[in-house]
Amino acid sequence: MENKYKIVVSYIQDLSVEIPSPESLLTIRNTIPEFQMKVDINSKPLKKKMIEVGTTLSYSNPNKKKRQVFFK
């Protein structure tokens, strides 16, 4: 099967990690299996038959009332 599409360029536009304290970092090491990943994918048409595809990956722990660490 012939590929009709190709990735022209890939880059990271924004990367955010919120860790409020060293204790939170130690806690996440023990609770990482409890975290859930959320994936959002969207696309935007550009010129000349090109599209921009945006992917957002978020990790959070729904079992914690107070947000200790957040990755996006």
The first five atom37 places (N, CA, C, CB, O) and aatype in JSON, in Angstrom:
{
  "aatype": [12, 6, 2, 11, 18, 11, 9, 19, 19, 15, 18, 9, 5, 3, 10, 15, 19, 6, 9, 14, 15, 14, 6, 15, 10, 10, 16, 9, 1, 2, 16, 9, 14, 6, 13, 5, 12, 11, 19, 3, 9, 2, 15, 11, 14, 10, 11, 11, 11, 12, 9, 6, 19, 7, 16, 16, 10, 15, 18, 15, 2, 14, 2, 11, 11, 11, 1, 5, 19, 13, 13, 11],
  "atom_mask": [
    [1, 1, 1, 1, 1],
    [1, 1, 1, 1, 1],
    [1, 1, 1, 1, 1],
    [1, 1, 1, 1, 1],
    [1, 1, 1, 1, 1],
    [1, 1, 1, 1, 1],
    [1, 1, 1, 1, 1],
    [1, 1, 1, 1, 1],
    [1, 1, 1, 1, 1],
    [1, 1, 1, 1, 1],
    [1, 1, 1, 1, 1],
    [1, 1, 1, 1, 1],
    [1, 1, 1, 1, 1],
    [1, 1, 1, 1, 1],
    [1, 1, 1, 1, 1],
    [1, 1, 1, 1, 1],
    [1, 1, 1, 1, 1],
    [1, 1, 1, 1, 1],
    [1, 1, 1, 1, 1],
    [1, 1, 1, 1, 1],
    [1, 1, 1, 1, 1],
    [1, 1, 1, 1, 1],
    [1, 1, 1, 1, 1],
    [1, 1, 1, 1, 1],
    [1, 1, 1, 1, 1],
    [1, 1, 1, 1, 1],
    [1, 1, 1, 1, 1],
    [1, 1, 1, 1, 1],
    [1, 1, 1, 1, 1],
    [1, 1, 1, 1, 1],
    [1, 1, 1, 1, 1],
    [1, 1, 1, 1, 1],
    [1, 1, 1, 1, 1],
    [1, 1, 1, 1, 1],
    [1, 1, 1, 1, 1],
    [1, 1, 1, 1, 1],
    [1, 1, 1, 1, 1],
    [1, 1, 1, 1, 1],
    [1, 1, 1, 1, 1],
    [1, 1, 1, 1, 1],
    [1, 1, 1, 1, 1],
    [1, 1, 1, 1, 1],
    [1, 1, 1, 1, 1],
    [1, 1, 1, 1, 1],
    [1, 1, 1, 1, 1],
    [1, 1, 1, 1, 1],
    [1, 1, 1, 1, 1],
    [1, 1, 1, 1, 1],
    [1, 1, 1, 1, 1],
    [1, 1, 1, 1, 1],
    [1, 1, 1, 1, 1],
    [1, 1, 1, 1, 1],
    [1, 1, 1, 1, 1],
    [1, 1, 1, 0, 1],
    [1, 1, 1, 1, 1],
    [1, 1, 1, 1, 1],
    [1, 1, 1, 1, 1],
    [1, 1, 1, 1, 1],
    [1, 1, 1, 1, 1],
    [1, 1, 1, 1, 1],
    [1, 1, 1, 1, 1],
    [1, 1, 1, 1, 1],
    [1, 1, 1, 1, 1],
    [1, 1, 1, 1, 1],
    [1, 1, 1, 1, 1],
    [1, 1, 1, 1, 1],
    [1, 1, 1, 1, 1],
    [1, 1, 1, 1, 1],
    [1, 1, 1, 1, 1],
    [1, 1, 1, 1, 1],
    [1, 1, 1, 1, 1],
    [1, 1, 1, 1, 1]
  ],
  "atom_positions": [
    [[0.84, -1.18, 0.0], [0.0, 0.0, 0.0], [0.89, 1.24, 0.0], [-0.96, 0.0, 1.22], [1.84, 1.34, 0.77]],
    [[0.58, 2.15, -0.83], [1.36, 3.38, -0.97], [0.9, 4.42, 0.05], [1.24, 3.94, -2.4], [-0.29, 4.63, 0.25]],
    [[1.89, 5.08, 0.71], [1.57, 6.16, 1.65], [1.26, 7.43, 0.86], [2.73, 6.39, 2.64], [2.06, 7.87, 0.04]],
    [[0.1, 8.0, 1.12], [-0.28, 9.23, 0.44], [0.0, 10.46, 1.29], [-1.76, 9.17, 0.07], [-0.1, 11.59, 0.81]],
    [[0.35, 10.24, 2.57], [0.58, 11.34, 3.48], [1.95, 11.2, 4.11], [-0.5, 11.41, 4.55], [2.47, 10.09, 4.24]],
    [[2.54, 12.32, 4.51], [3.81, 12.26, 5.23], [3.85, 13.38, 6.25], [5.02, 12.36, 4.26], [3.2, 14.41, 6.07]],
    [[4.6, 13.18, 7.31], [4.79, 14.2, 8.34], [5.89, 15.12, 7.85], [5.15, 13.56, 9.74], [7.02, 14.69, 7.6]],
    [[5.56, 16.39, 7.71], [6.51, 17.37, 7.18], [7.45, 17.84, 8.29], [5.77, 18.57, 6.56], [8.66, 17.95, 8.09]],
    [[6.89, 18.11, 9.46], [7.69, 18.57, 10.59], [6.94, 18.22, 11.88], [7.98, 20.12, 10.51], [5.71, 18.19, 11.89]],
    [[7.66, 17.96, 12.94], [7.04, 17.75, 14.25], [7.8, 18.58, 15.28], [7.02, 16.23, 14.63], [9.02, 18.72, 15.2]],
    [[7.06, 19.11, 16.24], [7.68, 19.94, 17.27], [6.79, 19.96, 18.5], [7.94, 21.38, 16.76], [5.61, 19.62, 18.43]],
    [[7.36, 20.36, 19.64], [6.6, 20.53, 20.88], [6.37, 22.01, 21.07], [7.35, 19.9, 22.12], [7.32, 22.78, 21.27]],
    [[5.11, 22.42, 21.0], [4.78, 23.83, 21.12], [4.79, 24.26, 22.59], [3.41, 24.11, 20.49], [5.25, 25.35, 22.92]],
    [[4.27, 23.41, 23.47], [4.16, 23.78, 24.87], [4.25, 22.5, 25.71], [2.83, 24.54, 25.16], [3.65, 21.48, 25.37]],
    [[5.02, 22.58, 26.8], [5.14, 21.46, 27.72], [5.04, 22.02, 29.13], [6.48, 20.67, 27.51], [5.77, 22.94, 29.48]],
    [[4.13, 21.46, 29.92], [3.9, 21.98, 31.26], [3.92, 20.85, 32.27], [2.56, 22.74, 31.33], [3.26, 19.82, 32.07]],
    [[4.67, 21.03, 33.34], [4.68, 20.09, 34.46], [4.59, 20.93, 35.73], [5.98, 19.18, 34.46], [5.42, 21.8, 35.97]],
    [[3.56, 20.65, 36.53], [3.37, 21.4, 37.77], [3.6, 20.48, 38.96], [1.94, 22.01, 37.83], [2.82, 19.55, 39.21]],
    [[4.68, 20.73, 39.69], [5.01, 19.97, 40.9], [5.22, 21.0, 42.0], [6.3, 19.05, 40.69], [6.27, 21.66, 42.03]],
    [[4.26, 21.15, 42.9], [4.32, 22.23, 43.88], [5.37, 22.08, 44.97], [3.01, 22.36, 44.52], [5.77, 23.08, 45.58]],
    [[5.84, 20.85, 45.22], [6.82, 20.67, 46.31], [7.61, 19.39, 46.1], [6.1, 20.65, 47.68], [7.18, 18.5, 45.36]],
    [[8.78, 19.28, 46.75], [9.54, 18.03, 46.66], [8.77, 16.82, 47.21], [10.86, 18.18, 47.42], [8.93, 15.7, 46.72]],
    [[7.93, 17.05, 48.22], [7.14, 15.96, 48.78], [6.17, 15.41, 47.74], [6.37, 16.44, 50.03], [5.92, 14.2, 47.69]],
    [[5.62, 16.29, 46.91], [4.71, 15.85, 45.86], [5.42, 14.96, 44.85], [4.08, 17.05, 45.14], [4.85, 13.98, 44.36]],
    [[6.65, 15.3, 44.55], [7.43, 14.5, 43.61], [7.66, 13.1, 44.16], [8.78, 15.18, 43.3], [7.56, 12.12, 43.43]],
    [[7.96, 13.0, 45.44], [8.16, 11.69, 46.06], [6.84, 10.9, 46.1], [8.72, 11.85, 47.47], [6.84, 9.68, 45.91]],
    [[5.74, 11.58, 46.35], [4.44, 10.92, 46.39], [4.05, 10.34, 45.04], [3.37, 11.9, 46.86], [3.53, 9.23, 44.96]],
    [[4.31, 11.09, 43.98], [3.92, 10.63, 42.65], [4.66, 9.35, 42.26], [4.18, 11.72, 41.6], [4.12, 8.52, 41.53]],
    [[5.86, 9.2, 42.72], [6.62, 7.98, 42.41], [5.89, 6.74, 42.91], [8.02, 8.04, 43.03], [5.95, 5.69, 42.28]],
    [[5.2, 6.87, 44.04], [4.49, 5.73, 44.62], [3.07, 5.57, 44.1], [4.46, 5.86, 46.12], [2.5, 4.48, 44.19]],
    [[2.48, 6.64, 43.57], [1.08, 6.58, 43.16], [0.88, 6.66, 41.65], [0.33, 7.71, 43.82], [-0.26, 6.78, 41.19]],
    [[1.93, 6.58, 40.87], [1.8, 6.72, 39.41], [0.84, 5.7, 38.8], [3.16, 6.57, 38.76], [0.2, 6.04, 37.8]],
    [[0.68, 4.47, 39.33], [-0.3, 3.55, 38.74], [-1.75, 4.04, 38.87], [-0.17, 2.18, 39.4], [-2.61, 3.59, 38.12]],
    [[-2.02, 4.95, 39.8], [-3.37, 5.48, 39.99], [-3.72, 6.57, 38.98], [-3.52, 6.01, 41.41], [-4.89, 6.93, 38.84]],
    [[-2.73, 7.1, 38.28], [-2.96, 8.21, 37.37], [-3.69, 7.76, 36.11], [-1.63, 8.86, 36.99], [-3.56, 6.62, 35.67]],
    [[-4.46, 8.67, 35.55], [-5.16, 8.41, 34.31], [-4.62, 9.36, 33.23], [-6.71, 8.59, 34.48], [-4.25, 10.5, 33.52]],
    [[-4.59, 8.87, 32.03], [-4.12, 9.68, 30.92], [-5.32, 10.08, 30.06], [-3.07, 8.92, 30.08], [-6.18, 9.26, 29.76]],
    [[-5.35, 11.35, 29.68], [-6.37, 11.87, 28.8], [-5.69, 12.32, 27.52], [-7.18, 13.04, 29.47], [-4.67, 13.01, 27.57]],
    [[-6.24, 11.94, 26.38], [-5.67, 12.3, 25.09], [-6.7, 13.11, 24.3], [-5.23, 11.02, 24.3], [-7.82, 12.65, 24.06]],
    [[-6.31, 14.31, 23.89], [-7.15, 15.14, 23.03], [-6.41, 15.35, 21.72], [-7.51, 16.52, 23.71], [-5.25, 15.75, 21.71]],
    [[-7.09, 15.06, 20.61], [-6.49, 15.24, 19.29], [-7.42, 16.13, 18.47], [-6.26, 13.85, 18.58], [-8.62, 15.89, 18.39]],
    [[-6.85, 17.16, 17.87], [-7.64, 18.01, 16.99], [-6.82, 18.33, 15.75], [-8.1, 19.31, 17.71], [-5.6, 18.21, 15.76]],
    [[-7.5, 18.74, 14.71], [-6.8, 19.08, 13.47], [-7.34, 20.38, 12.91], [-6.94, 17.94, 12.44], [-8.49, 20.76, 13.13]],
    [[-6.47, 21.06, 12.18], [-6.82, 22.34, 11.58], [-6.31, 22.33, 10.14], [-6.22, 23.53, 12.39], [-5.12, 22.13, 9.91]],
    [[-7.19, 22.56, 9.18], [-6.74, 22.59, 7.78], [-5.86, 23.82, 7.52], [-7.95, 22.59, 6.82], [-6.13, 24.92, 8.0]],
    [[-4.81, 23.6, 6.75], [-3.91, 24.68, 6.34], [-3.95, 24.81, 4.82], [-2.45, 24.41, 6.83], [-4.83, 24.23, 4.18]],
    [[-3.03, 25.53, 4.26], [-2.98, 25.7, 2.8], [-2.32, 24.5, 2.13], [-2.22, 26.99, 2.44], [-1.65, 23.7, 2.78]],
    [[-2.52, 24.38, 0.86], [-1.87, 23.39, 0.0], [-2.04, 21.96, 0.5], [-0.39, 23.69, -0.11], [-1.08, 21.2, 0.58]],
    [[-3.27, 21.6, 0.83], [-3.6, 20.23, 1.25], [-2.82, 19.76, 2.48], [-3.34, 19.28, 0.12], [-2.54, 18.57, 2.61]],
    [[-2.48, 20.69, 3.36], [-1.79, 20.34, 4.6], [-2.74, 20.54, 5.77], [-0.51, 21.19, 4.78], [-3.67, 21.35, 5.71]],
    [[-2.5, 19.79, 6.85], [-3.26, 19.97, 8.08], [-2.29, 20.05, 9.26], [-4.29, 18.82, 8.28], [-1.19, 19.49, 9.22]],
    [[-2.72, 20.73, 10.29], [-1.98, 20.77, 11.55], [-2.73, 19.88, 12.52], [-1.82, 22.24, 12.1], [-3.93, 20.04, 12.7]],
    [[-2.03, 18.95, 13.14], [-2.64, 18.04, 14.11], [-2.08, 18.38, 15.49], [-2.38, 16.54, 13.73], [-0.88, 18.33, 15.71]],
    [[-2.99, 18.71, 16.4], [-2.58, 19.02, 17.77], [-2.94, 17.87, 18.69], [0.0, 0.0, 0.0], [-4.06, 17.36, 18.64]],
    [[-2.01, 17.46, 19.52], [-2.23, 16.36, 20.46], [-1.92, 16.85, 21.86], [-1.36, 15.12, 20.1], [-0.83, 17.37, 22.11]],
    [[-2.85, 16.68, 22.78], [-2.65, 17.06, 24.17], [-2.76, 15.8, 25.03], [-3.68, 18.14, 24.62], [-3.77, 15.11, 24.99]],
    [[-1.72, 15.52, 25.79], [-1.71, 14.39, 26.73], [-1.71, 14.96, 28.13], [-0.47, 13.45, 26.49], [-0.85, 15.78, 28.47]],
    [[-2.65, 14.54, 28.96], [-2.72, 15.01, 30.34], [-2.74, 13.8, 31.27], [-3.98, 15.89, 30.56], [-3.42, 12.81, 31.0]],
    [[-1.98, 13.89, 32.35], [-1.96, 12.85, 33.37], [-2.43, 13.48, 34.67], [-0.53, 12.22, 33.52], [-1.93, 14.53, 35.07]],
    [[-3.37, 12.84, 35.33], [-3.82, 13.34, 36.63], [-4.31, 12.17, 37.46], [-4.93, 14.42, 36.47], [-4.65, 11.11, 36.93]],
    [[-4.35, 12.39, 38.77], [-4.8, 11.35, 39.69], [-6.2, 11.71, 40.18], [-3.8, 11.19, 40.88], [-6.34, 12.61, 41.0]],
    [[-7.23, 11.02, 39.68], [-8.6, 11.36, 40.07], [-8.93, 10.97, 41.51], [-9.58, 10.69, 39.14], [-9.95, 11.4, 42.04]],
    [[-8.09, 10.18, 42.14], [-8.35, 9.73, 43.51], [-7.94, 10.76, 44.56], [-7.63, 8.43, 43.78], [-8.31, 10.62, 45.72]],
    [[-7.21, 11.77, 44.17], [-6.73, 12.78, 45.12], [-7.65, 13.99, 45.08], [-5.27, 13.2, 44.8], [-7.99, 14.49, 44.0]],
    [[-8.06, 14.46, 46.25], [-8.92, 15.65, 46.31], [-8.11, 16.9, 46.0], [-9.58, 15.77, 47.71], [-8.59, 17.79, 45.28]],
    [[-6.91, 16.98, 46.52], [-6.05, 18.13, 46.27], [-5.05, 17.73, 45.17], [-5.3, 18.58, 47.6], [-4.38, 16.7, 45.27]],
    [[-4.97, 18.55, 44.15], [-4.06, 18.25, 43.04], [-2.62, 18.4, 43.51], [-4.34, 19.18, 41.8], [-2.2, 19.49, 43.9]],
    [[-1.87, 17.32, 43.47], [-0.48, 17.35, 43.91], [0.45, 17.58, 42.72], [-0.11, 16.05, 44.63], [1.38, 18.38, 42.81]],
    [[0.21, 16.89, 41.63], [1.07, 16.99, 40.45], [0.18, 16.93, 39.22], [2.15, 15.86, 40.43], [-0.8, 16.19, 39.2]],
    [[0.54, 17.71, 38.2], [-0.24, 17.72, 36.97], [0.71, 17.8, 35.8], [-1.24, 18.89, 36.95], [1.59, 18.67, 35.77]],
    [[0.55, 16.92, 34.82], [1.36, 16.92, 33.62], [0.46, 17.23, 32.42], [2.08, 15.55, 33.43], [-0.63, 16.67, 32.3]],
    [[0.91, 18.09, 31.57], [0.14, 18.37, 30.36], [1.1, 18.68, 29.23], [-0.86, 19.54, 30.58], [0.67, 18.95, 28.11]]
  ]
}
